[in-house]
Amino acid sequence: MGAFANSMTKKSQDGEATSEDALDSGAIVAIVGSGMMGVGIGQIAATAGHHVVLYDISPETLTKAVVSLKKTIQRLIDKSYISADEGNQITDRITTARSLSDLSNAGIVIEAVAEDLQAKRALFVELEAIVSRDCILASNTSSLSITAIASPLKLAERLVGMHFFNPVHAMQLVEVVLGLATSEKCARTVYATAVRWGKAPVYTKSTPGFIVNRVARPYYAEGLRLLYEQAGTPASIDAVMREAGGFRMGPFELMDLIGHDTNLAVTKSIFQAYFCDPRFSPSVIQQELVDACRFGRKSGRGFYEYGSNALPVEAVLEPQVRGPQRVQLTGEDLFVAAIQHRCQEASIVMESFEGTEAGVEVGVANLTLTDGRTASQRAKDTGFANTVVVDLSLDFMTSKVVAVARAAMCSDEAYDDAVGLLQAVGYSVIQLRDLPALAVMRTVAMLVNEAADVVNQGVCSIADLDVAMEKGVNYPLGPFAWADMIGIKRIQIVLKNIYGFYGEDRYRVSPLLNEMVLAGKSFF
């Protein structure tokens, strides 16, 4: 990778590309592939003022694409997002091509065809013989190597990844993917053009999964691992991730939406691309769903059933028990601070004590925020049998749901004391099996760990990674912002404790996290 690519991925790119670097507004934008992604890219390019030429190998698909695009524009007019005059101007800027040779005057050609390396290579070789030497060639690939796609080209330096996210009109992120040969001018032009089109671009090296599809793997993988080990039902784990973690969808409902065939294919691709690194291991549960053609929403059944006769599946909540009269608070962390605030609002008497470990004593129970140890392990280590561990929440102050796990030696009386307190201060309680770091903490720690490895390997910058995960998959916080909020040292401890429980390389701690802890640094 050249010096340019390395510099692009070491720091945030704000100001690195200017408006002068963008494609001229008079430049023709050609789109090859008129499926959902191609049409979406064409729409935003035309909205930005470019003349857009759509091409597809299937004339029928191309005709349907134009009809679909016109309907989309009409809906925007009907909802008063744009005027009728603006809508007409956008549709007037979009034309179709009968053959690739009709794209000879394009300033940029963006391919959005099937994820097949040989097909993309063949397409760009053909295009290279048609377009001018100054034309940029861009691939919307979500997982294939830009270096590999460009390898047969005579001018490989003008090929760059321009990875949009679905739906294109709504999702802000564009990953600008740099292959080994991608030139500075080409990358800057694509970056600046994405900004002009109203997007939030980030630079990334061409490595398997780029940023988003790589860093997001633990969100699915840890949910599937928890289900495999019977931590809770899909609905319960989804509720915890959504209501406590602040994610828009839990892992199981999200995989149902994406499609298990698609999600599993990406996981397998990244797993194989990293030479079977256990961190990216596919799940036998998801393979079983695919084998049964239970792909999710599109097939009517995945983890959940869909259709007019499908009944909603609810999380399993703990039954209501009596609340406490008095609690004792020790030390301070995010959980203890929230319990203190909520107890004040609920008029529950509190006593506070200094201590080396933060926790809450209620009745005969001890509640504490998970540090990655199981409740049973923590009970053994502390000598406090009646231990109940609490999962992480994005905001303990406002969350309405919290997940807990009880030590094997915890008495029913103690567990009821713990649940009663949490219910008395406004939480609905979901019990998970006593596994390391529960659901939210475990998933967030693994997201942070993967993000740290991505930056440690020079794939992108710290700032760009958080932008990518917030804008590309709508995470409530970027992984590094999460880490700073929780504390990098705590993330490291959680990961070490998960690794200690399983002894699997899957949970190894990123060198960058270890380095940050030793230096006493935060990410931002």
C-alpha positions as CSV (number, residue, x, y, z in Angstrom):
1,M,0.0,0.0,0.0
2,G,1.4,3.4,-1.0
3,A,2.2,6.3,1.3
4,F,-1.1,8.0,0.2
5,A,-3.3,5.1,1.2
6,N,-1.5,4.8,4.6
7,S,-1.9,8.5,5.3
8,M,-5.6,8.3,4.4
9,T,-6.3,5.6,6.9
10,K,-4.3,6.9,9.9
11,K,-6.4,10.0,10.7
12,S,-9.9,11.5,10.2
13,Q,-10.3,12.8,6.7
14,D,-12.2,16.0,7.4
15,G,-10.6,18.5,5.1
16,E,-8.4,16.0,3.3
17,A,-10.5,16.3,0.1
18,T,-12.0,19.6,-0.9
19,S,-15.0,20.6,-3.1
20,E,-12.5,21.4,-5.9
21,D,-11.6,17.7,-5.9
22,A,-15.2,16.6,-6.7
23,L,-16.5,15.6,-10.1
24,D,-17.6,18.6,-12.1
25,S,-21.4,18.9,-12.0
26,G,-21.4,18.5,-15.8
27,A,-19.7,15.1,-15.6
28,I,-21.8,12.1,-16.7
29,V,-22.3,9.5,-14.0
30,A,-22.8,6.0,-15.5
31,I,-24.3,3.2,-13.4
32,V,-23.9,-0.4,-14.5
33,G,-26.5,-2.6,-12.8
34,S,-30.0,-1.3,-12.3
35,G,-31.0,-3.2,-9.2
36,M,-32.0,-1.5,-6.0
37,M,-28.5,-0.2,-5.3
38,G,-27.8,1.0,-8.8
39,V,-31.1,2.9,-9.0
40,G,-30.5,4.4,-5.6
41,I,-27.0,5.6,-6.6
42,G,-28.4,7.0,-9.8
43,Q,-31.1,8.9,-7.9
44,I,-28.7,10.7,-5.6
45,A,-26.3,11.5,-8.4
46,A,-29.2,13.0,-10.5
47,T,-30.5,14.9,-7.5
48,A,-27.0,16.4,-7.1
49,G,-27.2,17.7,-10.7
50,H,-25.4,15.1,-12.8
51,H,-26.7,13.6,-16.0
52,V,-27.0,9.9,-15.1
53,V,-26.9,7.0,-17.6
54,L,-28.3,3.6,-16.4
55,Y,-27.3,0.4,-18.0
56,D,-28.2,-3.2,-17.3
57,I,-27.5,-6.4,-19.2
58,S,-31.3,-7.1,-18.9
59,P,-33.5,-4.7,-20.8
60,E,-36.5,-5.8,-18.8
61,T,-34.6,-5.0,-15.5
62,L,-33.6,-1.7,-16.9
63,T,-37.2,-0.8,-17.8
64,K,-38.4,-1.8,-14.4
65,A,-35.7,0.3,-12.8
66,V,-36.7,3.5,-14.6
67,V,-40.4,2.9,-13.6
68,S,-39.4,2.4,-10.0
69,L,-37.2,5.5,-10.0
70,K,-40.0,7.6,-11.3
71,K,-42.4,6.3,-8.7
72,T,-39.8,7.1,-6.0
73,I,-39.5,10.7,-7.3
74,Q,-43.2,11.0,-7.4
75,R,-43.5,9.9,-3.8
76,L,-41.0,12.6,-2.8
77,I,-43.1,15.2,-4.6
78,D,-46.4,13.9,-3.0
79,K,-44.8,14.2,0.4
80,S,-43.5,17.7,-0.4
81,Y,-39.9,16.8,0.1
82,I,-39.2,18.2,-3.3
83,S,-41.2,20.4,-5.7
84,A,-42.8,19.0,-8.9
85,D,-40.3,21.1,-10.9
86,E,-37.3,19.6,-9.0
87,G,-38.7,16.1,-9.5
88,N,-39.1,16.6,-13.2
89,Q,-35.5,18.0,-13.4
90,I,-34.2,14.9,-11.6
91,T,-36.0,12.4,-13.9
92,D,-35.0,14.4,-17.0
93,R,-31.4,13.9,-16.0
94,I,-31.7,10.1,-16.0
95,T,-31.4,8.2,-19.3
96,T,-30.7,4.6,-20.2
97,A,-28.0,3.0,-22.4
98,R,-28.5,0.1,-24.8
99,S,-24.9,-1.1,-24.6
100,L,-21.7,-0.4,-22.6
101,S,-20.4,1.5,-25.6
102,D,-23.0,4.2,-24.9
103,L,-21.0,5.0,-21.7
104,S,-17.9,6.3,-23.5
105,N,-18.5,9.9,-22.4
106,A,-18.8,9.1,-18.7
107,G,-16.7,10.9,-16.1
108,I,-17.2,8.0,-13.7
109,V,-18.7,4.6,-14.0
110,I,-20.1,2.9,-10.9
111,E,-20.8,-0.8,-11.1
112,A,-23.5,-2.3,-8.9
113,V,-23.7,-5.8,-10.3
114,A,-23.7,-9.2,-8.6
115,E,-21.0,-9.9,-6.0
116,D,-18.9,-12.1,-8.3
117,L,-15.1,-11.3,-8.7
118,Q,-14.8,-12.7,-12.2
119,A,-17.9,-10.9,-13.5
120,K,-16.7,-7.6,-12.1
121,R,-13.2,-8.0,-13.5
122,A,-14.6,-8.8,-17.0
123,L,-16.9,-5.8,-16.8
124,F,-14.1,-3.3,-15.9
125,V,-11.8,-4.8,-18.6
126,E,-14.5,-4.1,-21.2
127,L,-15.2,-0.7,-19.8
128,E,-11.6,0.3,-19.8
129,A,-11.5,-0.1,-23.6
130,I,-14.6,2.1,-24.0
131,V,-14.2,5.1,-21.6
132,S,-11.6,7.8,-21.7
133,R,-8.3,7.6,-19.7
134,D,-9.6,10.2,-17.3
135,C,-12.8,8.3,-16.4
136,I,-12.9,6.9,-12.9
137,L,-14.0,3.3,-12.5
138,A,-15.8,2.6,-9.1
139,S,-17.1,-0.6,-7.7
140,N,-20.0,-0.7,-5.2
141,T,-18.8,-4.1,-3.9
142,S,-19.5,-4.8,-0.3
143,S,-16.9,-7.4,0.3
144,L,-14.7,-8.2,-2.7
145,S,-11.1,-7.0,-2.9
146,I,-10.6,-3.8,-4.9
147,T,-7.0,-4.8,-5.5
148,A,-8.2,-8.1,-7.0
149,I,-10.9,-6.5,-9.2
150,A,-8.4,-4.0,-10.5
151,S,-5.6,-6.5,-11.2
152,P,-6.4,-7.2,-14.9
153,L,-6.7,-3.5,-15.8
154,K,-4.1,-1.5,-17.7
155,L,-4.8,1.5,-15.5
156,A,-5.5,-0.1,-12.2
157,E,-4.8,3.2,-10.4
158,R,-8.2,4.6,-11.5
159,L,-10.3,1.9,-9.9
160,V,-11.6,2.6,-6.4
161,G,-14.3,1.2,-4.2
162,M,-17.4,3.3,-3.7
163,H,-19.5,1.3,-1.3
164,F,-22.9,2.7,-0.6
165,F,-25.4,1.3,1.9
166,N,-29.0,0.3,1.4
167,P,-31.3,2.2,1.1
168,V,-28.9,4.5,-0.7
169,H,-31.1,7.6,-0.3
170,A,-31.4,7.2,3.5
171,M,-28.0,5.8,4.5
172,Q,-25.3,8.5,4.7
173,L,-22.1,6.3,4.7
174,V,-19.9,5.7,1.7
175,E,-16.8,3.6,2.2
176,V,-14.1,4.9,-0.2
177,V,-12.0,1.7,-0.6
178,L,-8.4,2.0,-1.6
179,G,-6.8,-0.9,-3.5
180,L,-3.0,-1.3,-3.8
181,A,-2.9,0.7,-7.0
182,T,-5.7,3.3,-6.3
183,S,-4.3,6.8,-7.0
184,E,-4.6,9.8,-4.7
185,K,-6.4,11.8,-7.4
186,C,-9.0,9.0,-7.9
187,A,-9.6,8.5,-4.2
188,R,-9.9,12.2,-3.5
189,T,-12.3,12.8,-6.3
190,V,-14.6,10.0,-5.2
191,Y,-14.5,11.2,-1.5
192,A,-15.2,14.8,-2.4
193,T,-18.0,13.7,-4.8
194,A,-19.7,11.7,-2.1
195,V,-19.6,14.7,0.2
196,R,-21.2,16.8,-2.6
197,W,-23.9,14.2,-2.9
198,G,-24.8,14.6,0.7
199,K,-23.0,11.5,2.0
200,A,-20.5,10.9,4.8
201,P,-17.5,9.2,3.2
202,V,-14.7,7.4,5.0
203,Y,-11.4,6.0,3.6
204,T,-10.6,2.3,4.1
205,K,-8.0,0.0,2.8
206,S,-9.2,-2.9,0.7
207,T,-9.2,-5.6,3.3
208,P,-12.0,-8.3,3.8
209,G,-15.2,-6.7,4.9
210,F,-13.7,-3.2,4.7
211,I,-14.9,-1.4,7.9
212,V,-18.6,-2.0,8.4
213,N,-19.0,-5.6,7.3
214,R,-16.0,-6.6,9.3
215,V,-16.6,-4.7,12.6
216,A,-20.3,-5.6,12.6
217,R,-19.6,-9.4,12.6
218,P,-19.6,-9.6,16.5
219,Y,-23.1,-8.1,16.6
220,Y,-24.4,-11.2,14.9
221,A,-21.8,-13.7,16.1
222,E,-22.2,-13.0,19.8
223,G,-26.0,-13.1,19.6
224,L,-25.8,-16.4,17.8
225,R,-23.3,-17.7,20.4
226,L,-25.5,-16.7,23.3
227,L,-28.5,-18.5,21.6
228,Y,-26.3,-21.5,21.0
229,E,-25.5,-21.7,24.7
230,Q,-29.1,-21.1,25.6
231,A,-28.6,-17.7,27.3
232,G,-32.2,-16.7,26.5
233,T,-34.8,-16.7,23.8
234,P,-34.2,-14.7,20.6
235,A,-36.9,-12.3,21.7
236,S,-35.4,-11.8,25.1
237,I,-31.8,-11.2,23.7
238,D,-33.3,-8.9,21.0
239,A,-35.1,-6.9,23.7
240,V,-32.0,-6.6,25.8
241,M,-29.9,-5.3,22.9
242,R,-32.6,-3.0,21.7
243,E,-34.0,-1.6,25.0
244,A,-30.9,-1.7,27.1
245,G,-28.2,-1.5,24.5
246,G,-29.8,1.2,22.4
247,F,-29.4,-0.6,19.1
248,R,-32.3,-0.1,16.6
249,M,-32.8,-3.8,16.2
250,G,-31.6,-6.9,18.1
251,P,-29.3,-9.3,16.3
252,F,-32.0,-11.9,15.5
253,E,-34.6,-9.5,14.1
254,L,-31.8,-7.8,12.2
255,M,-30.6,-11.0,10.6
256,D,-34.2,-11.9,9.7
257,L,-34.4,-8.5,8.0
258,I,-31.1,-8.9,6.1
259,G,-31.8,-12.5,5.1
260,H,-29.9,-15.4,6.6
261,D,-28.6,-16.5,3.3
262,T,-27.1,-13.1,2.7
263,N,-25.8,-12.7,6.2
264,L,-24.3,-16.2,6.4
265,A,-22.6,-15.7,2.9
266,V,-20.9,-12.5,4.1
267,T,-19.8,-14.2,7.3
268,K,-18.4,-17.2,5.4
269,S,-16.6,-14.9,3.0
270,I,-14.9,-12.9,5.7
271,F,-14.1,-16.1,7.7
272,Q,-12.4,-17.6,4.6
273,A,-10.7,-14.4,3.6
274,Y,-9.0,-14.2,7.1
275,F,-7.9,-17.8,6.7
276,C,-10.5,-19.2,9.2
277,D,-9.7,-16.8,12.1
278,P,-12.1,-18.1,14.8
279,R,-13.2,-14.5,15.5
280,F,-15.3,-14.7,12.3
281,S,-16.6,-18.3,12.7
282,P,-20.0,-18.9,11.1
283,S,-22.8,-20.3,13.3
284,V,-24.3,-23.8,12.9
285,I,-27.7,-22.3,14.0
286,Q,-27.7,-19.9,11.1
287,Q,-26.5,-22.6,8.7
288,E,-29.5,-24.7,9.8
289,L,-31.9,-21.9,9.1
290,V,-30.4,-21.5,5.6
291,D,-30.6,-25.2,5.0
292,A,-34.3,-25.1,5.9
293,C,-34.8,-22.1,3.6
294,R,-35.9,-20.0,6.6
295,F,-34.2,-16.9,5.3
296,G,-36.2,-14.4,7.5
297,R,-38.7,-11.9,6.4
298,K,-38.3,-12.6,2.6
299,S,-39.2,-16.3,3.1
300,G,-41.8,-15.7,5.8
301,R,-39.8,-17.4,8.6
302,G,-36.5,-17.1,10.3
303,F,-36.0,-16.7,14.0
304,Y,-39.5,-15.3,13.9
305,E,-42.6,-15.9,11.7
306,Y,-43.9,-13.2,9.4
307,G,-47.2,-12.7,7.6
308,S,-50.8,-11.8,8.4
309,N,-51.2,-14.8,10.8
310,A,-47.9,-14.4,12.6
311,L,-48.2,-13.7,16.3
312,P,-45.8,-11.3,18.1
313,V,-43.2,-13.0,20.3
314,E,-42.4,-11.2,23.5
315,A,-39.3,-11.2,25.7
316,V,-39.5,-13.3,28.9
317,L,-39.7,-10.9,31.8
318,E,-39.3,-11.7,35.4
319,P,-42.5,-11.7,37.4
320,Q,-43.1,-8.8,39.7
321,V,-41.8,-9.2,43.3
322,R,-41.8,-6.9,46.4
323,G,-39.4,-4.0,46.4
324,P,-36.9,-3.1,49.1
325,Q,-37.1,-0.5,51.9
326,R,-33.4,0.2,52.0
327,V,-30.3,-0.3,49.9
328,Q,-26.6,0.2,50.4
329,L,-24.4,1.6,47.6
330,T,-20.7,1.0,47.5
331,G,-18.2,2.7,45.2
332,E,-19.2,4.3,41.9
333,D,-19.8,3.3,38.3
334,L,-22.4,3.9,35.6
335,F,-24.8,1.3,37.2
336,V,-24.4,2.5,40.8
337,A,-24.9,6.1,39.9
338,A,-28.1,5.3,38.1
339,I,-29.5,3.2,41.0
340,Q,-28.7,6.1,43.3
341,H,-30.7,8.5,41.1
342,R,-33.6,6.1,40.6
343,C,-33.8,5.3,44.3
344,Q,-34.1,9.0,45.1
345,E,-37.0,9.3,42.6
346,A,-38.6,6.1,44.1
347,S,-38.1,7.4,47.7
348,I,-36.1,4.3,48.6
349,V,-33.8,4.9,51.6
350,M,-30.1,4.6,50.7
351,E,-26.8,4.4,52.5
352,S,-23.5,5.0,50.6
353,F,-20.1,3.7,51.4
354,E,-16.7,4.0,49.9
355,G,-15.3,0.8,48.5
356,T,-12.8,-0.6,46.0
357,E,-15.6,-2.4,44.0
358,A,-18.8,-0.7,43.0
359,G,-22.0,-2.5,43.8
360,V,-25.4,-2.4,45.4
361,E,-26.5,-4.4,48.4
362,V,-30.2,-5.0,48.8
363,G,-31.6,-7.5,51.4
364,V,-29.2,-10.4,51.2
365,A,-28.2,-9.9,47.6
366,N,-25.3,-8.1,46.0
367,L,-25.8,-6.5,42.5
368,T,-22.9,-5.5,40.4
369,L,-22.2,-4.5,36.8
370,T,-20.6,-7.3,34.9
371,D,-16.8,-7.3,34.5
372,G,-16.9,-10.3,32.2
373,R,-16.8,-12.9,34.9
374,T,-19.9,-15.1,35.3
375,A,-21.9,-14.4,38.4
376,S,-20.9,-17.8,39.8
377,Q,-17.2,-17.0,39.2
378,R,-17.6,-13.6,40.8
379,A,-19.4,-15.2,43.8
380,K,-16.5,-17.6,44.3
381,D,-13.8,-15.0,43.9
382,T,-15.5,-12.6,46.4
383,G,-16.9,-15.1,48.8
384,F,-20.4,-13.5,48.4
385,A,-22.7,-16.3,47.4
386,N,-25.7,-14.2,46.7
387,T,-24.2,-12.4,43.7
388,V,-26.3,-11.1,40.8
389,V,-24.5,-9.5,37.9
390,V,-26.1,-6.8,35.7
391,D,-25.6,-6.3,32.0
392,L,-24.4,-3.0,30.5
393,S,-26.9,-0.4,29.3
394,L,-26.4,2.5,26.9
395,D,-27.9,4.7,29.6
396,F,-28.9,3.2,32.9
397,M,-30.6,6.5,33.8
398,T,-33.3,6.2,31.1
399,S,-33.3,2.5,30.2
400,K,-36.5,0.6,30.9
401,V,-35.0,-2.9,30.6
402,V,-32.0,-4.5,32.3
403,A,-30.6,-8.0,32.0
404,V,-29.2,-10.0,34.9
405,A,-27.7,-13.3,35.7
406,R,-27.5,-15.1,39.1
407,A,-24.8,-17.1,40.6
408,A,-25.4,-20.8,40.9
409,M,-25.2,-20.6,44.7
410,C,-27.4,-17.5,44.9
411,S,-30.5,-18.2,47.0
412,D,-34.0,-17.5,45.7
413,E,-34.6,-15.0,48.4
414,A,-31.5,-13.0,47.4
415,Y,-32.4,-13.2,43.7
416,D,-35.9,-11.8,44.5
417,D,-34.3,-9.0,46.6
418,A,-32.2,-8.0,43.6
419,V,-35.1,-8.2,41.1
420,G,-37.4,-6.4,43.4
421,L,-35.0,-3.5,43.6
422,L,-34.6,-3.2,39.9
423,Q,-38.3,-3.4,39.3
424,A,-39.0,-0.8,42.1
425,V,-36.7,1.7,40.4
426,G,-38.4,1.3,37.0
427,Y,-36.7,-1.6,35.2
428,S,-38.2,-4.6,33.5
429,V,-35.9,-7.4,34.3
430,I,-34.8,-10.2,31.8
431,Q,-32.8,-13.1,33.3
432,L,-30.1,-14.6,31.1
433,R,-28.1,-17.7,31.7
434,D,-25.0,-17.1,33.7
435,L,-22.5,-16.7,30.8
436,P,-19.5,-14.3,30.6
437,A,-20.4,-10.6,30.2
438,L,-24.1,-11.3,29.4
439,A,-25.4,-9.7,26.1
440,V,-24.8,-6.0,25.8
441,M,-21.4,-5.9,27.5
442,R,-20.2,-8.9,25.7
443,T,-21.3,-7.6,22.3
444,V,-20.0,-4.1,22.8
445,A,-16.6,-5.4,24.1
446,M,-16.2,-7.6,21.0
447,L,-17.2,-4.7,18.7
448,V,-14.6,-2.5,20.4
449,N,-12.1,-5.3,20.2
450,E,-12.6,-5.8,16.4
451,A,-12.6,-2.0,15.8
452,A,-9.3,-1.8,17.6
453,D,-7.8,-4.5,15.5
454,V,-9.0,-2.7,12.3
455,V,-7.3,0.5,13.4
456,N,-4.2,-1.4,14.6
457,Q,-3.9,-3.0,11.2
458,G,-4.1,0.4,9.4
459,V,-7.4,-0.2,7.7
460,C,-8.9,3.1,8.7
461,S,-8.6,5.9,11.3
462,I,-10.2,5.9,14.7
463,A,-12.6,8.7,13.8
464,D,-13.6,7.2,10.5
465,L,-14.3,3.9,12.1
466,D,-16.8,5.4,14.5
467,V,-18.4,7.4,11.7
468,A,-18.7,4.3,9.6
469,M,-20.5,2.3,12.3
470,E,-22.8,5.1,13.3
471,K,-23.7,6.0,9.7
472,G,-23.5,2.6,8.1
473,V,-25.4,0.5,10.6
474,N,-27.0,3.1,12.8
475,Y,-25.2,2.0,16.0
476,P,-26.2,4.3,19.0
477,L,-22.5,5.0,19.5
478,G,-19.4,4.2,17.6
479,P,-17.3,1.4,19.2
480,F,-14.6,3.8,20.4
481,A,-17.1,6.2,21.8
482,W,-18.6,3.2,23.7
483,A,-15.1,2.3,24.9
484,D,-14.4,5.7,26.2
485,M,-17.8,5.9,28.0
486,I,-17.3,2.5,29.7
487,G,-13.6,2.8,30.2
488,I,-11.0,1.1,28.0
489,K,-9.5,-0.6,31.1
490,R,-12.9,-2.2,31.8
491,I,-13.3,-3.3,28.2
492,Q,-9.9,-5.0,28.5
493,I,-10.8,-6.7,31.8
494,V,-14.1,-7.9,30.3
495,L,-12.4,-9.4,27.3
496,K,-9.7,-11.1,29.5
497,N,-12.4,-12.6,31.6
498,I,-14.4,-13.9,28.6
499,Y,-11.1,-15.4,27.2
500,G,-10.4,-16.9,30.6
501,F,-13.8,-18.6,30.7
502,Y,-13.7,-20.0,27.1
503,G,-10.0,-20.2,26.4
504,E,-10.7,-19.5,22.8
505,D,-8.6,-17.3,20.5
506,R,-11.9,-15.8,19.3
507,Y,-11.8,-13.6,22.5
508,R,-8.1,-12.6,22.4
509,V,-7.5,-8.9,23.3
510,S,-6.5,-6.5,20.5
511,P,-2.9,-5.3,20.9
512,L,-4.1,-1.7,20.4
513,L,-6.4,-2.1,23.5
514,N,-3.5,-3.4,25.6
515,E,-1.4,-0.5,24.3
516,M,-4.0,2.1,25.2
517,V,-4.5,0.7,28.7
518,L,-0.8,0.7,29.3
519,A,-0.5,4.3,28.1
520,G,-3.6,5.4,30.1
521,K,-5.1,6.9,26.9
522,S,-8.7,7.2,25.6
523,F,-9.7,7.0,22.0
524,F,-11.0,10.6,21.8
